[in-house]
Amino acid sequence: MVAPTSYRTDRPAVPTRTLLRVIVALRIFVGVDWLSNALAKLINVDTFHWGFTTFNLVDRNTAMAIARQAATSTSIAPLRAFYTNVVLPNWGFFQWFLTAAEFAVGLGLLLGIATRLAAIGGLLLIAPIWIMLATTNQYLWTYPLDIFPLVLLAIVPAGRLAGFDGRLAARLGARWPF
């Protein structure tokens, strides 16, 4: 049987440049997501009214409630112990650490600075909560929708196109790992 002549196998169906632009758009979108939640924590406001819409973000109080729920819901003893004995009793420090870390992740992704490191930082922040809440009755895709783009951005050097990583890689060569 002969393959139809309308299909070309000598070039990709979608140009590489288009795929790179999609990844850049994803990087910027995820960066805005993390940055907006960091801003919500900074001003400690979770509900925003923009006239045509109202939406919620995760402020410091909500973040503490999520951490508390995760710690009490999990059967993973080391994570429960860490959150129960270290994070929650020292929330005064950890609320600001979380805010600063989310700003770093958001800015890193938005501007394409140390993009892979920013994505890994985001994973380190969100994965323990996801693991602890995996057995609760929540919307199935809540955390995977946050985690998958970060995994992709940790693998792909998405900051090298339309980001500072590209400039730093050109200047530092192989010494710039992001």
N, C-alpha and C positions, 0 to 999 in steps of 0.2 A: 504494500500500500504506500502511496506517495503522499508526503505531507502537503497540506495546502500551501500554495505560494504566497498567501497573504500574511503568513507568519514569518518573521525574520528572527533568526537565532544568532545573528552576528552582532547584535547590539541589545542592550537592556531595554525592556518595555518602557521604563521610566528613566530619563536621564539622571546621571549621578548628581549633577548640580541641583536638580529639583528635589531629590531625596535629602541632600544636605540642607537645603532651605527649609524643608519640613522639620528636620531635626533642630535647626536653629529656632524655628517658631515654637517648637515644643519646649526647648530650653528656656526661651524668654517667657513663655506662658507659665511654666513651673516656677521660674524665678519670681514672677509677679505674685503667684499664689503664696509662696513662702514669705515674700516681703510684706504682703498685705496682712498675713497673720502675725508677723513680727510687729507691724505698726499697731495692730489691734491690741497686742500685749503691751506695747509701750504706753499707749493711752488708756489701756484697760477698759475698752469698750468692745462689746461683742455684736451689737445690733446697729446697722447703719441704714438710714432712710435717705434715698437719693431722689425723692419726688416720684419718679416713675417706677421705682423698685425698692424693696427692702430686703436686706440679706444679713446673714450672720457670719462672723469670723470667730476664731478661737482666741479669746482674751486670756489673761493670766488666771482668772477664777475658773474659767471653763477648762483650761489646761490642768489645773490642780484637780478638778473634779474627774477628768479623764484619767489622770495618773492614779487617783484614789480608787476609782472603779477598777482599773486594770490590776492594781495591787491586791484588791480584795477578791477579784474574780479568778485570778490565775492559780493553777496548781503547780506552777514552776517555782519551786522553793527559792532558788537563788535570786530570781527577779523579784518575787514577792518580798523577800527579805531586804533587798537593796532599796526598793521603793518605799517599803514600810519603815525601815530603820534609818535610811540616809536621805532619800529625796524628799519625802513628805514632811518629816520633822524639820528639815532645813529649807523649806519652800521659799523663805525670804531670799536665800542665795539662788536656788535653782530656778525661780521664776525669771530672774534677770539673766542667768546663764542661758536659759532657753530662749529668751527674747534676743540676746546678742547672737546666739548660734543661728537662730532663724534669719536674722538680718544678714549674717555672713553667708548662709546658704543662698538666700534670695538674691543678694547683690552679686555673689559669685556666678550664679546661673544667669541672671539678667544681663550682666556685663560681659560674661564669658571669661571670667578671671578664675584660674585654677578650677575649671569647671568640673573635672572629675573629682577633685577633692571636695568641692561643694556638694556634689551629688552623694558622695560617700558620707559626708557629714549629715546630710538629710536622712540618709538610710539609718545611720547610727542613732539619730533622734527618734525616728518613727517606728523602726522595726521592733524594738522591745515592747512598745505599747501594742503594736499589732499582734505580736506573739502572745502577749498576756490576755488580750481580748479575743483571741481566735475562737475560744470555746463559748463565748457569750452569744446571745441571740441578737445579732446586729445584721445590718444590711451586708450581704456577702462581699460586695466589691468595694466597701468603704476604704479600707487600707490598701488593697492591691492597686486601686486607681491612683494612690499616692506613691506606692512603692515602685511599680513597673517603670514609670518615666525616669525615676531616679536610677534604677538599675541600668536602663538604656544609656542614660547620660554619664554614668560611671564607666561604661564600656567604650562609648564613642567619644572621640575628642571634639565635642560639639562647640567648644569655645574657639576653635581655630578658624572658623568661618564666622565673620561678623562678631568677633569678640577679641578681647585683649590677649587671649591665649595665642592667637595667630601671630600677633606682633611679637610677643615674648618668645614664641617658638622660632620665629625668623631671626631674632636677635641672639638667642641662647642656644639654638640648635637642639641637639639631643639632650642637653642638660635641662630642658623644660619638659617635664613629663606629662603635662596636662594638655 
